[in-house]
Each structure stands twice: as C-alpha cells, then as structure tokens.
C-alpha cells in the first residue's frame, strides 16, 4: 500500500488515499473526504510502481 495525494476535481482540496499495488489495473468510485462528491478513480501499476492515476467527475 502506498499513499497518493491528489486534488479533488470538485472542491480542489488536496486529499490522499491508499493505493494497493498488488492489482495492476483498478477502477472504482470514492467519495471526496472533504466535499463528499463521488470521484471516479483509475489506477495503473507496472511492476508494482504507479504508472498512471486519473480522477474524473461523475456525470
């Protein structure tokens, strides 16, 4: 598990989450810990190193 910091696409606050590098590709929805809006998160690891991290607003 590694901690990753990013900006919420709704409120622009910096928030953090723990990422599990044991799964190479992940996609899930997580609520912002500040404004509680749902954020779609896409994560990709290669050799257990973070390759890409993307957040999107749910419409």
Secondary structure by P-SEA (a helix, b strand, c coil): cbbbbbbccccccbbbbbbbccccbbbbbbcccccbbbbbbbbbbccccccbbbbbbcc
